[in-house]
Amino acid sequence: MRREWIPLFLITAVAAVCVYWFGIRAPEPATGDARPDAAIVIPVYPIGPLKELPVEFRWRGPSNTRKYRVAVYDQGMNEIWAMETRDQSLAFPGELVATLRDGETLFFRVRALGRMGKLVAESEHVFFRLDQT
């Protein structure tokens, strides 16, 4: 009868060692963003109707970004301007200021690029419009 207990004892011992070695942990409770450096880009300015010409683009992005690519699109989602920077802001281009008409809607999108230009994160297309009337 003792021999019958040996396999059961060995299985129990192996299971106990696995639990000790690998540990069984409850998942961490989610508070806010589960990832402290989530891979998202959040446009800050310009957004929506504007009373005056914008002076810069601003956004917040992940810290593992080497550079950002900002692109501006017309209403047909055709890219009409783009520039890269290492900062989380970029001066509004003079060539767009010269062509921006009152009531015209444009969109911009920011892409965060990592090593070797690999896409890390990107924002949604955000609209802005000059409404000076």
N, C-alpha and C positions, 0 to 999 in steps of 0.2 A: 504494500500500500504506500510505502514511502516513495517509491519510484514514480507513482502517479503525480505526486506533488512537485517533483523536480521541474518538469516543463512549465507548470503554472508559476512556480517561483521565479524561474529564469525570465519569463515574459513580463512578470510584474517588475522585476529588477531592471530590465532593459527599459521598460516604460518610465520608471522612476528616474533613471539616469537621463533619458531623453528630456523629460520635463525639467530636470535640474539643469542640464546642459544648454538646451535651447530656450528654456523659460516659456511660460505661457503668460502673456500679458494682455490685459484688457486694452482696447484701443484708446489712444489719447482723446480726451474730449475736444471737440472742435470749438474753438473760440474765434470768432471773426473769420479771417482767412486762415485755412488750415496750413497753408504754406506762407511763411513770413515774406518770401520774395517771389510772389506769384508771377508767372510769366504773362503779364498783361501790360498794355500801354494805355494810359488814360489821358485823352486830350483834355486840356484845361482852357486854352484860349487860342483862337477865336471860336466861339460857338453861338449859333443862332443869329437873330437880327442884331446888327450893330449900329449905333448912332454915329460912330466916327470910324475912320480908316484904322484897321488894325496895325500895330507897330511890330508885332512879333507873333510867332507860334510858340505855345508852351504846352508841355505834357509831362507826365510822370511815367517812368518805365523801370524795368528790372535792373538790378545792379550789375548783372553779368553781361551787360551790353557794352560792346566795343564802340559802336556808332549807331546813329539813328538816320533813317532816310525819311524825309518829309516830302510828300507828293501832294499836289493840288490838282483837282479834277473839275471839269466843267459839268454841266447838267447831264450830258451824255456819258459821263464817267470816262471821258478821254483825259489822259494825263496832260496837263498843260505846263507844269513846272515841277521840278524836283531838285532837292539838294540834300547833302549828307553833312552831319555834324556829330561831334562827340558830346555836346551839351544837351540839356533837356529844354532848350529854347533855341529859336532861330529867328533872325530878323525877317520881317515881312518883305519880300522882294519888291524892289522898285518897279520892275517890269509888270508885276501884277497890279500895283497901285495905279500905274498909268492906264491900264485897260479895264479896271474894275468899274462897272457902271452901277448906279443906284438901283437897287431892287434885284440885281443879278445874284443868283445863288451859286456858290461854289462849294466844293467839298475838299477836305484834306484828310490824309491818313498818315500815321506814323508807323514805321516798321523798325523794330529793334533788331540789330544785327550783332552776332557774336563773332567768334573766331572764323576766319576765312570767309566772312560775309554770310554765314549761315543765319537764317531767320530764327530769332529767339522768341519774338512776340510781335503782335501788331494790333493796332487800334481798329475800331470800326471807322467807316467813312463818316465824318462829322461835317454838317453843313454850317456855312456862315453866309450872311447876306448883309450888304450895306443898305440900311434904311434911314436915309437922312431926311426924308420928307415928313 
